[in-house]
Amino acid sequence: MTDDRESGASSQNPSRVPPIEDWHRLLDGRVAVVTGGGAGIGGAISRLFAQHGALVEIVEIDPDRAALVVEDIEAVGGVARAHVVDVRFDAEVEDLRGEVLGEHGRIDVLVNNVGDHRPLVRFHESDPESWSAMYAVNLEHLFRVTRAFLTPMIDGGGGSIVNVHSVEGMRGFPGEPVYAAMKAAAAHFTTSLAAGYGRRGIRVNGIGPDLTQTTQVDYLAPDGPSGAGDHLWESWTPVGRLGWPVDQARVALFLASDLSAFVTGHNVPVDGGTLAGGGWFFSPEARRFVNRPTGL
């Protein structure tokens, strides 16, 4: 005898997972807001969401980056708009909310992607000013933007929120404990928001990137954080390679779409296995902690 609760025949089954032949349009017609959506991980998310049919609202502090992504998306038949917004300020976020709801009347997906490891100040040299700057760019805007769009998302029947933070919020980061604390707070905000709003149709999940090539952290530059050690990627990550923004975007797509309809409150390390396989190591030669040792 088949249990309807497992077969999907129950009228209580909320699943909307599309048939496999439609997996090329996982976000068809959905309104997706992506902060920091003009470059790096955010740019890859914007492009991939548009490829899957989303109506992408790109939020960027840099107008040139935003315009370039919109141009790329429209060139392949996608739909996107750019909004030049500094998410650190209430008034600008409220204006953004009005523009998105004025155009679409709803929001289905929110990706909070803004973040930065700068100002990188060693803790014994830090001060309240550097803490405030780190808070504003890595955590406070997460509250601000989420609050702005949460009620419209609930009123529209639910949706998915994806918070991009860092693997450094999921392990000890000796280089900058304030940055790590902000990212850990973002991860726990993700879990707690999911627990509180799941019954109102809101799923919330997070992504913790590591070792991903972007203009913000350029591992391939001759003077970049990897130096001349590019040949050591096989040792540095269990998957044996550098990560790329599209690696993060694919996980964001899964979490935003109905493929993850029963997944909420989780923070996924998208790191090539670095969290599982190791972490930070003290280098006597460099006299500092490194996550890409060269003495191999």
RAPECOR-V227617 format. One record per backbone hydrogen bond with DSSP energy under -1.0 kcal/mol. CO is the residue of the C=O (numbers start at 1). NH is the residue of the N-H. Records with the same first field share a line. If there is no record, write none. Layout:
# RAPECOR-V227617
CO: NH  NH
This chain:
# RAPECOR-V227617
3: 6  7
4: 8  10
10: 13
19: 22
20: 23
22: 25
25: 28
27: 30
30: 55
31: 108  109
32: 57
33: 111
34: 59
39: 43
40: 44
41: 45
42: 46
43: 47
44: 48
45: 49
46: 50
47: 51
48: 52
49: 54
50: 53
52: 27
53: 29
55: 32
56: 81
57: 34
58: 83
59: 36  37
60: 85
62: 66
63: 67
64: 68
65: 69
66: 70
67: 71
68: 72
69: 73
70: 74
71: 75
73: 78
74: 77
79: 56
81: 58
83: 60
86: 89
89: 93
90: 94
91: 95
92: 96
93: 97
94: 98
95: 99
96: 100
97: 101
98: 102
99: 103
100: 104
101: 105
108: 160
109: 33
110: 162
111: 35  113
112: 164
119: 121
122: 125
123: 126
127: 131
128: 132
129: 133
130: 134
131: 135
132: 136
133: 137
134: 138
135: 139  140
139: 143
140: 144
141: 145
142: 146
143: 147
144: 148
145: 149
146: 150
149: 153
150: 154
151: 155
152: 156
153: 158
154: 157
159: 203
160: 110
161: 205
162: 112
163: 207
166: 169
167: 170
176: 180
177: 181
178: 182
179: 183
180: 184
181: 185
182: 186
183: 187
184: 188
185: 189
186: 190
187: 191
188: 192
189: 193
190: 194
191: 195
192: 196
193: 197
194: 198
197: 200  202
198: 201
201: 159
203: 161
204: 265
205: 163
206: 268
207: 165
208: 270
209: 167
211: 243
217: 214  219
221: 224
224: 227
226: 229
229: 232
230: 233
232: 235  236
233: 237
237: 240
243: 213
244: 247
245: 249
246: 250
248: 252
249: 253
250: 254
251: 255
252: 256
253: 257
257: 260
258: 261
260: 263
266: 206
268: 208
270: 210
271: 274
272: 239
273: 277
274: 278
281: 290
283: 287  288
288: 283
290: 281
294: 296
